Amino acid sequence: MYKRLIDLSLTKTESAFLWGARQTGKSTLLHALFPGALRYDLLLSHEYHRFIRNPGVLREDLESQGTLGANQKAPIIIDEIQKVPELLDEIHWLIENKKLRFILCGSSARKLRRGHGKLLGGRAVRYEMHPLVYPEIPGFDLEKALNHGLLPRHYQHTAPKRLLQSYVGDYLREEITAEALVRNVQSFSRFLEVAALSNGEIINYENIARECSVSAPTVKEYYQIAVDTLVGSFLPAYTRIVKRRLIHAPKFFFFDVGVVAELCKRGNVEFGSELFGKVFEHFIYLEILTYSHYSGLYFPLSYWRTASQIEVDFLLGDAQIAVEVKSTRNANSNHLRGLKGFREEHPKARAILVSNDPKGRKTQDGIEIIPWEIFLRNLWNGKIIK
């Protein structure tokens, strides 16, 4: 089992939501942290039907066992809470009147928000579980990560292709449809493929709409569904204008490089290829995003691009740190063009080029060239942003 870095220590005193896409490891983690906890799994048909018929059964169960906040040792865990949104009213009452603590797991808050907009009125803290990250994996293998993805089962499997096929078919398409999030599974499936082909690129809603034979507003809704179900995230553009005219449209990244590979039907990622560069950038983005969440910093994350195509991949914080990602093993001045352009307008920003160079160095104008492993170690040790 991997030692996960997400810190759930607040659940000692508070109720919590633990969100995350399927197979990120939520249930495994909770079994390890709370082995004796009372647990309800709504993926089990008998549990699901029991609660969908009468959500009050939860209160009856706990009252019959004499469970109160005063004698509670571990939180009560309810897995796949989004399947029975009506349970939130019962849970809210139990928190208020019995002082009980819960951990509510799920892969989407979308259905819950429809009828329970404030999600327990702020009485539960929010956590988000991501796929594996670099410091969680002993003997981390970059090539393996870029080809297998970082969902725990997929990363450790010797032949993850079948697992990825099943994941994309059974979860990304069928289950999202089953949750009544979309009506037309065929157009949504096509959207996922097109969105994966443009993963990490600036979104053009009209172009994607034409590819999917739907309207641009429908494409926007599909993207929002992907975000709400935690299978992707928007990377907004940094739009604070100083001199140059800037691009304002967001980018979109899926939550796992392996899932993108399956949606695109792409081949093996080999070092030195153009594909390697794209997947490598995606991998670094996911590490930065996950660190932002797990550290509790939740710093702003954006990209910068001018109308004349000068670009920096990632800005951390309020543009204090500019990070460009290049797969090269020998970074030169051509790779620094975006960072130099950004620092002309933001001279106090720390500028970092993450690469496959064997050793780090600093240029005369102060740009740091950092090998990717050193960058990630520094990131997770709080030496990049804190």
Buried (B, 14 or more C-beta within 10 A) or exposed (E): EBEBBBEBEEBEEBBBBBBBBBBBBBBBBBEEBBEEBBBBBBEEEEBBEBBBEEBBBBBEBBEEEEBBEEEBEBBBBBBBBBBBBBBBBBBBBBBEEBEBBBBBBBBBBBBBBEEBEEBBEEBBBEBBBBBBBBBBBEEBEBEBBBBBBBBBBBBEBEEBBEBBEEBBEEBBBEBBBEBEBBEBEEBBBBBBBBBBBBBBEBBBBEEBBEBBEBEBEBBBBBBEBBBBBBBBBBBBBBEEEEEBEBBEEBBBBBBBBBBBBBBBEBEEBEEEEEBBBBBBBBBBBBBBBBBBBBBEBEBBBBBBBBEEEBBBBBBBBEBBBBBBBBBBEEBEEEBBBBBBBBBEBBEEBBBBBBBBBEEBEEBEEEBBBBBBEBBBBBBBEEEBBE
